[in-house]
Amino acid sequence: MPDVAERYRQENGVRLIEINLARVQQLFNSFDPSPFHEKDLDADAEDYIVGAAREFHLTTPLKMVIHLPAAEIKAHSGNLETSIHSYFAYRRGAAGRDLRFLLRQGRLSLLIGLSFLAVCLGLRAVLLTPAGGTMQSVVAEGLVIAGWVAMWRPLQIFLYDWWPLRRMVRVYEKLAAIPVETKPAT
């Protein structure tokens, strides 16, 4: 499988995300009734653009080149870049909201988990008396395990779940400002 450098052309030190279209409308969701500059991108087009951008380090300069018939370029020359930037700015905002929601959920989960862990450890201390038997020891250890299991979700959020969302916010940020050039199809 070719590496990233072989899949994407480079022009003046800038990697190109190239798209070949017969009509500008192919880039946008045909079911979206919004005006042209506010339309959603087609799901396949978005997947391709985002996937291509994710293959590069965030500091790698990128440019989107859209190859179109000459008549299409004249009809949509200025609106295309604005539309693409608006769409990815919207996606950046949505991903940012998802990230904030996840972190809020993580804080609440952490509060609940720590409270439950404290209760479990308190009950364990009550159960572990010098005169206690085997069953009390089993229940006491079960409480410790249950308390730590309650911490699973907050730890997962704060150790693993947040950073892929943060990366997507940064990818969308980059795409919201990517230079877009239209060129005649060859």
Secondary structure, DSSP 8 states (H G I E B T S, - for coil): ---HHHHS-EETTEEEEEEE-SSGGGGB-TT--S-GGG--B-HHHHHHHHHHHHTS-TTS-EEEEEEE-HHHHHHHTTHHHHHHHHHHHHHHHHHHHHHHHHHHHHHHHHHHHHHHHHHHHHHHHHH--TT--HHHHHHHHHHHHHHHHTTHHHHHIIIIIHHHHHHHHHHHHHHTT--EEEEE--
